[in-house]
Amino acid sequence: MDTSFTGQADYTLDAKNRLTVPARYRGALEGGLVLAKDIERCVAIWPSAGYDEFRRAALQDVHPMSQRGRKINAFLSANSNPASLDGAGRVPLQPFLMEHGDLTRDVTVVGVGDHLQIWNREAWAAYNEQLAADIFDISAAFDGPADA
């Protein structure tokens, strides 16, 4: 599991809806990044190569002419934009991304291994609480039948 991006911290977007990316993550994003709608109601920040790998994996066993393949490709392609950090380590968030994540000035940046997520602070608190409630049942699914 990639652990390049871990942890969580609260941040405030500036007046131009720019996020100052936490300093500890900037090195991994210096080669370019992709801002994208994530599956959850948040915005993803991927290293460029990581997003390309994610897209390939998502479409790996899907025929490109199938409706499912075309929809996945359209979602991942149309809802992402390449970007780069400015000199102060900031990245601007486009309006369609702000809307998707219901982002306001107060956000939480969350590391999820291979990328970052930007959450509405209140939405993250609720989602994280639900994750904590679900994790035992999720992990139990990995157990095999009990030996007698």
Disulfide bonds with the S-S distance in Angstrom:
none
